[in-house]
């Protein structure tokens, strides 16, 4: 069942098309990730759904409520963790979370229980009474995310939820976002971090320059691209241009890169062919030191569809 | 949703912070140094204009013309402070995006902005009102002075709430600082020129008298002068002034609510 459906959703700033005609459906109870480089339109998309921005064209329906006509009611069922923490900097974490909970009618022991749990999970207990303006960027970001984890809205938006957060903190936030999903919330995450999208998502939509490039499950998207897995081989011995040409004609790789003592070959069905490649190189006098096979990433998917890397 | 709860929670949170109340009143005054220069320009204008008029009329008449100018200065200061505070709340305030996703209709936000900015402006215009009251015929009576100050402060607060709401709505609709400044500058200048701030109604050419009579600033000044005890024979009927002022306050408030709800719902933030 659809929790969110967008119809030709577009937002222009003058001649700049921040978002250009997005048609998407997001299913009830899934973690749906918008992946794309900076300027792809991810934040604009979330702000439109959150009724902070007004669409130039099109609309979206969230749990049966139109963002144009029923925006006040939409705001009652959503929660948004912003890219830049939106906090009252003279308050502390405890006051912030209490205030946020009260905005959504969460009171008494239930509010205190949720706040205690989230402060504990996000390792914020120790700093919960410190003024926010004295906290680091990562700590402020955790509090921004904590607001939504306390609120537990039916529809939760997270804009780059782990930016500035350390690796340990990232894993905790991902676990908690998954827990939110498991309890029935529909979660929409915008990110430019490939690993985050792979770890977190049930489905992914790739955005580029305000347009929807492709949408699907993580595995499904990787399988769609024909480039195959990446075989990385470290070796000693003489590697020549002639040998590279032989490899090209013999194995027909979609991509090949070499450096001193290193070669990376992308071959469809690499797992089956890797032994054959290694044997071929040994027969031509190379001494193999290590071999690894890496599956394509969402960055490879992005590359396949846009001819650019997300990080570019 | 529970807008009352939200306001109460906001107020409680704000008061709970140590030093919040002090900064609440001191910050707007300290941070608005441009208001001092604005005051200087307006005051110079009033004095030059009044000096010119004093060549034409007797000294006691001159006093009549100067007083409305000071009242206007007070109003002017307030209106610019309102703009500043609307900006402060809507764009430079902490967590303004957060405010926009709270489960509140936009008109409640506009009213919230308006109440906040109107309260913040009180310290800015109280000195002017006190100056007027001390210079008035009631000056010999402390009770009279206090009643004058309280009455004008109440009237100015109500008027500020209406104008502040209008500005908040305009801001929430156009989301452009320079457009809002231009709009307010033109609006306030037109209101000032076509009011009895510098000249009694009888000095206006006939066609402009109707404009001045429809101008809420005229009636705001008129009622202020009546309250502080200026000779009412030169003034407009207080009942008529009160009616026009009430109508303008209601009108501005209605525009605030309708404008914010109809045109700003969903926002157009960049």
Interface residues (C-beta under 8 A of the other chain):
Chain A: X13 X47 X50 X51 X52 X53 X54 X55 X67 X68 X71 X72 X75 X76 X78 X80 X82 X84 X86 X87 X88 X89 X90 X91 X95 X99 X102 X103 X104 X105
Chain B: X1 X2 X5 X6 X9 X10 X13 X16 X17 X20 X94 X95 X96 X97 X98 X100 X101 X102 X103 X104 X105 X106 X265 X266 X267 X268 X269 X270
